[in-house]
Amino acid sequence: MTPGLLVHVALAAALAACSPRGDNTMQQDGVSKTSDEARRFWTAVRAVAQPIGEGGHGYYPYQLRGEIQDQVRTLSHPLDVYRELLATERDPMWREVLVFLIAMTPDPRADAMLIEALDAPGLRPRALYLLGVIGTKGWPSRPRDVPAIRAAVERFLDDHTPYVDIYERKLTFETADFARAAYIRLVGLDRFPEIKDLAGLPDDPPGRFIGMSLPTFTSADRARLDKAIARLRASNAP
């Protein structure tokens, strides 16, 4: 069985475990109805004018508002609620809020949901960012299948689709910028001496915040990192 197939088999099993429980979803005429808990939660969250605020640090650029965190604490099955809401929410900003919420749970099923989100082009950059940042300062630590996550991230190392940051609208990235940063973080910074003194990260000469800070890479940075990533992938290093 090929590595790619193994990833999809593992992901399918993990996603099956993410399916909302029957006590959280009502069925009527064969159509899934969002549970009362999800409706109450989302009504309260959608009342927050600016759900994602400035994190205050280069390594932690975003932070969920405290009012949202208060609502999260009222949920009995947070991931099940987020999954239901993501299936019906259409507003791009609020869909990203849901992806942030998924990432912030310590539930080990969360990574499978983030990998699933990679299939939605509008969510892909943020999901890539979140797959790389988990376990760093300000984010939960949880059991992770790092090889499967890394394989999922690798699929988008050549995705040059532009992404305008939905919170920092003055910033535009390549989707691959988030994949590069997440890949390096997942593999380990110590294996990439090339991360030092990147022109796009002048406030982080050692490159220690790659995968945590926003990937404001220059074209020269991208070329250097792509070469470094290709070197490691060619070595078949674990």
N, C-alpha and C positions, 0 to 999 in steps of 0.2 A: 504494500500500500504506500503511495507516495506521501511525502510530508504534507503537501497541500490537502490531499484527501483526508489525512489524519486530522488536520485542523478542522475541516468541515464536519467530520464525524463527531469530534469532541465538542465543537460548538453546537451542533444539533442537539446533543445530549444535554448540554448545559442550558440551552434555551428551553428545552422541554421542561426542565426543572423550574424555569422562571414563570411558567404559565400561571395566571392568576387562579387562586383557589376558588372553589365554588361558593364559599361563604362571602367572597368579595365581589362577585359578579352575578347579576340577575339575568336570567334568560327569559325572553318573551318572544314568541313567534320566531324562534331560531336566531334572533338578533341579540348580540351581547349588549347589555345596558350598563353604563358606568354606575358603580355602586354608590350608595348614599355617602359613604365615607369619602370616596374620591370627589364627588360633587361638592361636598362641604369643604373639603381641603382646598380644592382648586378655586372655588369662589373666594375664599379668604386670601389665597396667594395672589390671585389676579387683581385684588384690590391694592396690592403694593405697587406704588407708582414706578419705582426704580428697583426691580428685584435683585439686580447684580450691581454691587458698588465697587469702588476702588479698594483693592486689597492693601494698599499702602506700602508695599515692598516690591522690588523688582522680581523677586522669586515667588511672589504671591500676588499677581496683578488683579485678581478678582475675588470678591467675597459676597456670599449670599447675605441678604439683609437679615437682621435678627428676627424680624417679624415672620419671615419664612421658616427660619429654624424653629421658632416657637410652634408653628403649625406642624412641622415634621414630627415633633415630639408627641403629637396627638394621634399619630397613625399606628395602627396595630400591625399592618403589613405594608411598609412603605414601598418596596419594590413592585409589589402587585399593583398598587395604586398608580405609580409612575408609568408602568407599562400600559395600563388601561388608558391613561390620559394621553400618552404619546401616540396611541393609535387613533385618537380623534382630534387632537389639537392641531390646528393648521397655521397659526401665527408663528413666523420664524423665530421671533424673540422668545416666546414662551416655550417653544419646542426646545430651544437651547437651555432654558431654565430647567426643564425636565431632565435633560442630559446631565447638567450639573448636579441635580438632585440624585440621579442614579449613581454618579461617580462618588458622591459623598457618603454613601451608605457603606458600612463595614460588611454587609452581606456578600459572601464570596460569589454569588450569582451575578453581581453587578458587572463584572468584566464581560461576561457573555452578552449582556444587553448593550454594552458600549460597542462591542465588536459588531453586533447586529446593526447598530446605528451607522456604522461605516457604509452601509449599503444605501443610505439616504444622502445624496450629494449635499444637501443643505446642512446636514448635521455632521458631515464627515470631518471637517477641520477641527471642530470642537471635540468630537469624540476621540480623534487622534491625540489632541492635546491632553485630554483627560486620561487616556490610557497610559501616557508617559508620566504623568505627574503623580499618580497614586503612590502613596508610601513616602512622599516627600513632606517637608514641613508644612503643616496646615491641612494635610489630606490624610484620610484614614489608611491604616495598614490592614491588609486582609490577605488570606491565602490566595495565591495567583498562579495560573498556569503560564509562566513567562514565555516559554517557547511558542505556545499557541498565540499569545498576544503579539509577540514579535513577528510571527509569520503573517498575522493579519495586518499589522502596520506596514510590513514590507511591500504589500500590494500597491501602496500609494506613494512610494518613493519617487515615482516619475509622474505624479499627478500635478500638472502645472496649472490647473484651474485656479483662477483668482478668487480670493475670499476677502471681502470687506468685513472687518471685525464689526460685529453687530452692536458692541458696546463702545468701542473706540473707532468710530466711523472714519477717522482720518487715516487709519492704518489699513493697508492692503497687503495680503500675503499670497503666496502660492500654497495650495493645499499641501504640497510636498514639503513645505517648510515645517509643518507640524509633524509630518511623518518622519522627517530627518531627525528632528529634536527628540521625538518619542523613541525612535529606534536607538539613538545614542544613549538615552537615559536607561532604556531597558537592557541594553548590552552591558553598559557600565562605562562611566566617564573615563576611568583609568585606561581604557583600551583605545582611547582616541586622543593622542597628543595634539591632533590637528584642531582641537576646539579652542586652543589658546589664542588670544589676541585677534579674535574675529572683529572685522571692521564694524559690523552691524550691532555688536554688543560691547560698546566702548566702556560701559560701567562694570563689566565682568571680564576682565582680562584672563583669569584662569579658566573661564568657561564653566564654572561650577554650577551655574543656574540654568544651563541648557535643559530643555524639557520642563522647566518650571516657569521661567520668564517667557515673554512672547518672543517668537523666533524672527526677529527683525534682521534677517540675514541680507547681505548684499549679494550681487551676482557672483562676486569673487568668493564670498563665504560659501555659497551654494556649491560652486565648483570644487572647493577644497573639501567640503564635507562629503560630497558625492564620491569623490575619489577615496576618501578614508573609509566610507561605508562599503564601497565596492571591494576595497582591499580586504576588509574583514569578512565579507560574505564569500569571497573567493577562497579564503583560507578554511572555510567550513567550520569555523570555530563555534563552539556551543554558546 
